Amino acid sequence: MRAKKEIIKVLTKNDFLMNIETAKQINLADYLHSLGYSPVKQQGI
């Protein structure tokens, strides 16, 4: 398995490539909020 060399393609307004370590640093709640989604309920805060 080539996990370190694996590239994740993320499609947003601008297409860009990132590696898995960069992807793991993105706060999912913040990313979804930037797309206009709001949580109904948050747990574990």
N, CA, C, O and CB atoms as a CASP TS submission, in Angstrom:
PFRMAT TS
TARGET T0000
AUTHOR 0000-0000-0000
METHOD Language model
MODEL 1
PARENT N/A
ATOM      1  N   MET     1       0.845  -1.193   0.000  1.00  0.00           N
ATOM      2  CA  MET     1       0.000   0.000   0.000  1.00  0.00           C
ATOM      3  C   MET     1       0.879   1.241   0.000  1.00  0.00           C
ATOM      4  O   MET     1       1.844   1.325   0.759  1.00  0.00           O
ATOM      5  CB  MET     1      -0.955   0.006   1.222  1.00  0.00           C
ATOM      6  N   ARG     2       0.551   2.186  -0.835  1.00  0.00           N
ATOM      7  CA  ARG     2       1.356   3.393  -0.987  1.00  0.00           C
ATOM      8  C   ARG     2       0.705   4.575  -0.284  1.00  0.00           C
ATOM      9  O   ARG     2       0.475   5.611  -0.909  1.00  0.00           O
ATOM     10  CB  ARG     2       1.566   3.711  -2.464  1.00  0.00           C
ATOM     11  N   ALA     3       0.408   4.441   0.994  1.00  0.00           N
ATOM     12  CA  ALA     3      -0.339   5.473   1.717  1.00  0.00           C
ATOM     13  C   ALA     3       0.371   6.825   1.696  1.00  0.00           C
ATOM     14  O   ALA     3      -0.276   7.858   1.524  1.00  0.00           O
ATOM     15  CB  ALA     3      -0.565   5.038   3.154  1.00  0.00           C
ATOM     16  N   LYS     4       1.698   6.832   1.870  1.00  0.00           N
ATOM     17  CA  LYS     4       2.419   8.104   1.911  1.00  0.00           C
ATOM     18  C   LYS     4       2.430   8.786   0.554  1.00  0.00           C
ATOM     19  O   LYS     4       2.467  10.014   0.479  1.00  0.00           O
ATOM     20  CB  LYS     4       3.845   7.887   2.388  1.00  0.00           C
ATOM     21  N   LYS     5       2.398   8.009  -0.514  1.00  0.00           N
ATOM     22  CA  LYS     5       2.443   8.591  -1.850  1.00  0.00           C
ATOM     23  C   LYS     5       1.054   8.816  -2.422  1.00  0.00           C
ATOM     24  O   LYS     5       0.898   9.393  -3.498  1.00  0.00           O
ATOM     25  CB  LYS     5       3.238   7.705  -2.776  1.00  0.00           C
ATOM     26  N   GLU     6       0.049   8.355  -1.692  1.00  0.00           N
ATOM     27  CA  GLU     6      -1.312   8.473  -2.188  1.00  0.00           C
ATOM     28  C   GLU     6      -1.750   9.934  -2.172  1.00  0.00           C
ATOM     29  O   GLU     6      -1.511  10.651  -1.200  1.00  0.00           O
ATOM     30  CB  GLU     6      -2.273   7.610  -1.349  1.00  0.00           C
ATOM     31  N   ILE     7      -2.375  10.360  -3.227  1.00  0.00           N
ATOM     32  CA  ILE     7      -2.850  11.736  -3.351  1.00  0.00           C
ATOM     33  C   ILE     7      -4.369  11.735  -3.311  1.00  0.00           C
ATOM     34  O   ILE     7      -5.021  10.908  -3.947  1.00  0.00           O
ATOM     35  CB  ILE     7      -2.330  12.397  -4.661  1.00  0.00           C
ATOM     36  N   ILE     8      -4.918  12.670  -2.559  1.00  0.00           N
ATOM     37  CA  ILE     8      -6.367  12.811  -2.472  1.00  0.00           C
ATOM     38  C   ILE     8      -6.769  14.011  -3.310  1.00  0.00           C
ATOM     39  O   ILE     8      -6.232  15.105  -3.136  1.00  0.00           O
ATOM     40  CB  ILE     8      -6.843  12.970  -0.989  1.00  0.00           C
ATOM     41  N   LYS     9      -7.696  13.811  -4.202  1.00  0.00           N
ATOM     42  CA  LYS     9      -8.178  14.929  -5.009  1.00  0.00           C
ATOM     43  C   LYS     9      -9.430  15.476  -4.346  1.00  0.00           C
ATOM     44  O   LYS     9     -10.402  14.750  -4.133  1.00  0.00           O
ATOM     45  CB  LYS     9      -8.464  14.493  -6.489  1.00  0.00           C
ATOM     46  N   VAL    10      -9.399  16.739  -4.027  1.00  0.00           N
ATOM     47  CA  VAL    10     -10.515  17.402  -3.379  1.00  0.00           C
ATOM     48  C   VAL    10     -11.086  18.405  -4.370  1.00  0.00           C
ATOM     49  O   VAL    10     -10.367  19.258  -4.891  1.00  0.00           O
ATOM     50  CB  VAL    10     -10.078  18.097  -2.042  1.00  0.00           C
ATOM     51  N   LEU    11     -12.371  18.297  -4.623  1.00  0.00           N
ATOM     52  CA  LEU    11     -13.008  19.204  -5.563  1.00  0.00           C
ATOM     53  C   LEU    11     -13.778  20.274  -4.801  1.00  0.00           C
ATOM     54  O   LEU    11     -14.733  19.973  -4.085  1.00  0.00           O
ATOM     55  CB  LEU    11     -13.943  18.437  -6.520  1.00  0.00           C
ATOM     56  N   THR    12     -13.368  21.487  -4.954  1.00  0.00           N
ATOM     57  CA  THR    12     -14.081  22.622  -4.377  1.00  0.00           C
ATOM     58  C   THR    12     -14.242  23.648  -5.495  1.00  0.00           C
ATOM     59  O   THR    12     -14.289  23.271  -6.666  1.00  0.00           O
ATOM     60  CB  THR    12     -13.313  23.231  -3.126  1.00  0.00           C
ATOM     61  N   LYS    13     -14.328  24.909  -5.167  1.00  0.00           N
ATOM     62  CA  LYS    13     -14.412  25.931  -6.208  1.00  0.00           C
ATOM     63  C   LYS    13     -13.179  25.869  -7.109  1.00  0.00           C
ATOM     64  O   LYS    13     -13.284  26.025  -8.325  1.00  0.00           O
ATOM     65  CB  LYS    13     -14.552  27.338  -5.582  1.00  0.00           C
ATOM     66  N   ASN    14     -12.030  25.644  -6.514  1.00  0.00           N
ATOM     67  CA  ASN    14     -10.779  25.466  -7.263  1.00  0.00           C
ATOM     68  C   ASN    14     -10.305  24.041  -7.012  1.00  0.00           C
ATOM     69  O   ASN    14     -10.235  23.602  -5.865  1.00  0.00           O
ATOM     70  CB  ASN    14      -9.677  26.525  -6.833  1.00  0.00           C
ATOM     71  N   ASP    15      -9.984  23.326  -8.068  1.00  0.00           N
ATOM     72  CA  ASP    15      -9.453  21.972  -7.900  1.00  0.00           C
ATOM     73  C   ASP    15      -8.012  22.070  -7.403  1.00  0.00           C
ATOM     74  O   ASP    15      -7.234  22.880  -7.906  1.00  0.00           O
ATOM     75  CB  ASP    15      -9.530  21.163  -9.240  1.00  0.00           C
ATOM     76  N   PHE    16      -7.661  21.253  -6.426  1.00  0.00           N
ATOM     77  CA  PHE    16      -6.290  21.202  -5.962  1.00  0.00           C
ATOM     78  C   PHE    16      -6.014  19.816  -5.406  1.00  0.00           C
ATOM     79  O   PHE    16      -6.934  19.068  -5.078  1.00  0.00           O
ATOM     80  CB  PHE    16      -6.018  22.292  -4.899  1.00  0.00           C
ATOM     81  N   LEU    17      -4.736  19.486  -5.306  1.00  0.00           N
ATOM     82  CA  LEU    17      -4.320  18.192  -4.791  1.00  0.00           C
ATOM     83  C   LEU    17      -3.676  18.385  -3.434  1.00  0.00           C
ATOM     84  O   LEU    17      -3.032  19.403  -3.180  1.00  0.00           O
ATOM     85  CB  LEU    17      -3.352  17.489  -5.764  1.00  0.00           C
ATOM     86  N   MET    18      -3.852  17.399  -2.559  1.00  0.00           N
ATOM     87  CA  MET    18      -3.205  17.443  -1.257  1.00  0.00           C
ATOM     88  C   MET    18      -2.847  16.022  -0.845  1.00  0.00           C
ATOM     89  O   MET    18      -3.440  15.059  -1.333  1.00  0.00           O
ATOM     90  CB  MET    18      -4.121  18.121  -0.196  1.00  0.00           C
ATOM     91  N   ASN    19      -1.884  15.896   0.048  1.00  0.00           N
ATOM     92  CA  ASN    19      -1.555  14.569   0.544  1.00  0.00           C
ATOM     93  C   ASN    19      -2.400  14.274   1.782  1.00  0.00           C
ATOM     94  O   ASN    19      -3.095  15.156   2.287  1.00  0.00           O
ATOM     95  CB  ASN    19      -0.039  14.455   0.867  1.00  0.00           C
ATOM     96  N   ILE    20      -2.342  13.055   2.260  1.00  0.00           N
ATOM     97  CA  ILE    20      -3.207  12.626   3.366  1.00  0.00           C
ATOM     98  C   ILE    20      -2.912  13.398   4.648  1.00  0.00           C
ATOM     99  O   ILE    20      -3.828  13.674   5.424  1.00  0.00           O
ATOM    100  CB  ILE    20      -3.040  11.127   3.616  1.00  0.00           C
ATOM    101  N   GLU    21      -1.652  13.751   4.883  1.00  0.00           N
ATOM    102  CA  GLU    21      -1.314  14.489   6.105  1.00  0.00           C
ATOM    103  C   GLU    21      -1.941  15.884   6.089  1.00  0.00           C
ATOM    104  O   GLU    21      -2.420  16.358   7.119  1.00  0.00           O
ATOM    105  CB  GLU    21       0.218  14.597   6.263  1.00  0.00           C
ATOM    106  N   THR    22      -1.942  16.527   4.958  1.00  0.00           N
ATOM    107  CA  THR    22      -2.578  17.841   4.835  1.00  0.00           C
ATOM    108  C   THR    22      -4.081  17.715   5.010  1.00  0.00           C
ATOM    109  O   THR    22      -4.703  18.549   5.667  1.00  0.00           O
ATOM    110  CB  THR    22      -2.252  18.483   3.473  1.00  0.00           C
ATOM    111  N   ALA    23      -4.663  16.688   4.430  1.00  0.00           N
ATOM    112  CA  ALA    23      -6.108  16.478   4.535  1.00  0.00           C
ATOM    113  C   ALA    23      -6.529  16.251   5.983  1.00  0.00           C
ATOM    114  O   ALA    23      -7.591  16.716   6.397  1.00  0.00           O
ATOM    115  CB  ALA    23      -6.539  15.289   3.672  1.00  0.00           C
ATOM    116  N   LYS    24      -5.717  15.551   6.749  1.00  0.00           N
ATOM    117  CA  LYS    24      -6.049  15.272   8.155  1.00  0.00           C
ATOM    118  C   LYS    24      -6.035  16.531   9.012  1.00  0.00           C
ATOM    119  O   LYS    24      -6.644  16.552  10.082  1.00  0.00           O
ATOM    120  CB  LYS    24      -5.075  14.257   8.731  1.00  0.00           C
ATOM    121  N   GLN    25      -5.353  17.575   8.564  1.00  0.00           N
ATOM    122  CA  GLN    25      -5.264  18.813   9.340  1.00  0.00           C
ATOM    123  C   GLN    25      -6.479  19.711   9.159  1.00  0.00           C
ATOM    124  O   GLN    25      -6.636  20.689   9.890  1.00  0.00           O
ATOM    125  CB  GLN    25      -4.021  19.570   8.956  1.00  0.00           C
ATOM    126  N   ILE    26      -7.331  19.401   8.210  1.00  0.00           N
ATOM    127  CA  ILE    26      -8.509  20.227   7.959  1.00  0.00           C
ATOM    128  C   ILE    26      -9.585  19.906   8.992  1.00  0.00           C
ATOM    129  O   ILE    26      -9.939  18.743   9.186  1.00  0.00           O
ATOM    130  CB  ILE    26      -9.046  20.003   6.521  1.00  0.00           C
ATOM    131  N   ASN    27     -10.098  20.932   9.647  1.00  0.00           N
ATOM    132  CA  ASN    27     -11.191  20.746  10.589  1.00  0.00           C
ATOM    133  C   ASN    27     -12.463  20.526   9.772  1.00  0.00           C
ATOM    134  O   ASN    27     -12.898  21.414   9.039  1.00  0.00           O
ATOM    135  CB  ASN    27     -11.334  21.978  11.563  1.00  0.00           C
ATOM    136  N   LEU    28     -13.052  19.347   9.903  1.00  0.00           N
ATOM    137  CA  LEU    28     -14.201  18.980   9.083  1.00  0.00           C
ATOM    138  C   LEU    28     -15.387  19.911   9.313  1.00  0.00           C
ATOM    139  O   LEU    28     -16.062  20.294   8.358  1.00  0.00           O
ATOM    140  CB  LEU    28     -14.608  17.547   9.371  1.00  0.00           C
ATOM    141  N   ALA    29     -15.647  20.278  10.557  1.00  0.00           N
ATOM    142  CA  ALA    29     -16.774  21.168  10.856  1.00  0.00           C
ATOM    143  C   ALA    29     -16.575  22.530  10.191  1.00  0.00           C
ATOM    144  O   ALA    29     -17.518  23.092   9.634  1.00  0.00           O
ATOM    145  CB  ALA    29     -16.939  21.339  12.382  1.00  0.00           C
ATOM    146  N   ASP    30     -15.357  23.061  10.248  1.00  0.00           N
ATOM    147  CA  ASP    30     -15.075  24.354   9.609  1.00  0.00           C
ATOM    148  C   ASP    30     -15.209  24.261   8.094  1.00  0.00           C
ATOM    149  O   ASP    30     -15.732  25.173   7.454  1.00  0.00           O
ATOM    150  CB  ASP    30     -13.665  24.841   9.980  1.00  0.00           C
ATOM    151  N   TYR    31     -14.735  23.156   7.522  1.00  0.00           N
ATOM    152  CA  TYR    31     -14.819  22.972   6.073  1.00  0.00           C
ATOM    153  C   TYR    31     -16.279  22.904   5.623  1.00  0.00           C
ATOM    154  O   TYR    31     -16.659  23.554   4.650  1.00  0.00           O
ATOM    155  CB  TYR    31     -14.068  21.694   5.646  1.00  0.00           C
ATOM    156  N   LEU    32     -17.090  22.126   6.323  1.00  0.00           N
ATOM    157  CA  LEU    32     -18.503  22.018   5.962  1.00  0.00           C
ATOM    158  C   LEU    32     -19.215  23.353   6.138  1.00  0.00           C
ATOM    159  O   LEU    32     -20.080  23.710   5.338  1.00  0.00           O
ATOM    160  CB  LEU    32     -19.190  20.939   6.805  1.00  0.00           C
ATOM    161  N   HIS    33     -18.850  24.094   7.191  1.00  0.00           N
ATOM    162  CA  HIS    33     -19.435  25.420   7.406  1.00  0.00           C
ATOM    163  C   HIS    33     -19.095  26.357   6.243  1.00  0.00           C
ATOM    164  O   HIS    33     -19.926  27.160   5.820  1.00  0.00           O
ATOM    165  CB  HIS    33     -18.934  26.019   8.739  1.00  0.00           C
ATOM    166  N   SER    34     -17.863  26.246   5.732  1.00  0.00           N
ATOM    167  CA  SER    34     -17.468  27.097   4.602  1.00  0.00           C
ATOM    168  C   SER    34     -18.262  26.772   3.342  1.00  0.00           C
ATOM    169  O   SER    34     -18.371  27.604   2.441  1.00  0.00           O
ATOM    170  CB  SER    34     -15.976  26.944   4.322  1.00  0.00           C
ATOM    171  N   LEU    35     -18.816  25.563   3.278  1.00  0.00           N
ATOM    172  CA  LEU    35     -19.654  25.162   2.146  1.00  0.00           C
ATOM    173  C   LEU    35     -21.127  25.473   2.381  1.00  0.00           C
ATOM    174  O   LEU    35     -21.967  25.226   1.515  1.00  0.00           O
ATOM    175  CB  LEU    35     -19.486  23.679   1.874  1.00  0.00           C
ATOM    176  N   GLY    36     -21.439  26.027   3.575  1.00  0.00           N
ATOM    177  CA  GLY    36     -22.812  26.421   3.857  1.00  0.00           C
ATOM    178  C   GLY    36     -23.605  25.438   4.691  1.00  0.00           C
ATOM    179  O   GLY    36     -24.811  25.611   4.865  1.00  0.00           O
ATOM    180  N   TYR    37     -22.950  24.404   5.214  1.00  0.00           N
ATOM    181  CA  TYR    37     -23.646  23.429   6.050  1.00  0.00           C
ATOM    182  C   TYR    37     -23.537  23.826   7.510  1.00  0.00           C
ATOM    183  O   TYR    37     -22.497  24.312   7.953  1.00  0.00           O
ATOM    184  CB  TYR    37     -23.078  22.016   5.835  1.00  0.00           C
ATOM    185  N   SER    38     -24.618  23.618   8.261  1.00  0.00           N
ATOM    186  CA  SER    38     -24.620  23.900   9.693  1.00  0.00           C
ATOM    187  C   SER    38     -25.007  22.636  10.441  1.00  0.00           C
ATOM    188  O   SER    38     -25.934  21.935  10.035  1.00  0.00           O
ATOM    189  CB  SER    38     -25.591  25.066  10.036  1.00  0.00           C
ATOM    190  N   PRO    39     -24.304  22.336  11.533  1.00  0.00           N
ATOM    191  CA  PRO    39     -24.623  21.121  12.282  1.00  0.00           C
ATOM    192  C   PRO    39     -25.954  21.249  13.018  1.00  0.00           C
ATOM    193  O   PRO    39     -26.305  22.320  13.514  1.00  0.00           O
ATOM    194  CB  PRO    39     -23.507  20.806  13.277  1.00  0.00           C
ATOM    195  N   VAL    40     -26.676  20.155  13.079  1.00  0.00           N
ATOM    196  CA  VAL    40     -27.900  20.115  13.865  1.00  0.00           C
ATOM    197  C   VAL    40     -27.520  19.887  15.318  1.00  0.00           C
ATOM    198  O   VAL    40     -28.135  20.445  16.227  1.00  0.00           O
ATOM    199  CB  VAL    40     -28.871  19.006  13.355  1.00  0.00           C
ATOM    200  N   LYS    41     -26.502  19.063  15.530  1.00  0.00           N
ATOM    201  CA  LYS    41     -26.070  18.724  16.878  1.00  0.00           C
ATOM    202  C   LYS    41     -24.570  18.446  16.845  1.00  0.00           C
ATOM    203  O   LYS    41     -24.077  17.813  15.911  1.00  0.00           O
ATOM    204  CB  LYS    41     -26.862  17.495  17.437  1.00  0.00           C
ATOM    205  N   GLN    42     -23.842  18.918  17.861  1.00  0.00           N
ATOM    206  CA  GLN    42     -22.418  18.627  17.969  1.00  0.00           C
ATOM    207  C   GLN    42     -22.185  17.803  19.215  1.00  0.00           C
ATOM    208  O   GLN    42     -22.807  18.028  20.253  1.00  0.00           O
ATOM    209  CB  GLN    42     -21.576  19.927  18.002  1.00  0.00           C
ATOM    210  N   GLN    43     -21.283  16.847  19.100  1.00  0.00           N
ATOM    211  CA  GLN    43     -20.946  16.002  20.238  1.00  0.00           C
ATOM    212  C   GLN    43     -19.450  16.073  20.505  1.00  0.00           C
ATOM    213  O   GLN    43     -18.665  16.391  19.612  1.00  0.00           O
ATOM    214  CB  GLN    43     -21.385  14.542  19.989  1.00  0.00           C
ATOM    215  N   GLY    44     -19.065  15.778  21.735  1.00  0.00           N
ATOM    216  CA  GLY    44     -17.657  15.667  22.078  1.00  0.00           C
ATOM    217  C   GLY    44     -16.903  16.973  22.185  1.00  0.00           C
ATOM    218  O   GLY    44     -15.684  17.002  22.014  1.00  0.00           O
ATOM    219  N   ILE    45     -17.609  18.054  22.467  1.00  0.00           N
ATOM    220  CA  ILE    45     -16.920  19.347  22.601  1.00  0.00           C
ATOM    221  C   ILE    45     -16.711  19.656  24.061  1.00  0.00           C
ATOM    222  O   ILE    45     -16.149  20.698  24.397  1.00  0.00           O
ATOM    223  CB  ILE    45     -17.717  20.485  21.922  1.00  0.00           C
TER
END
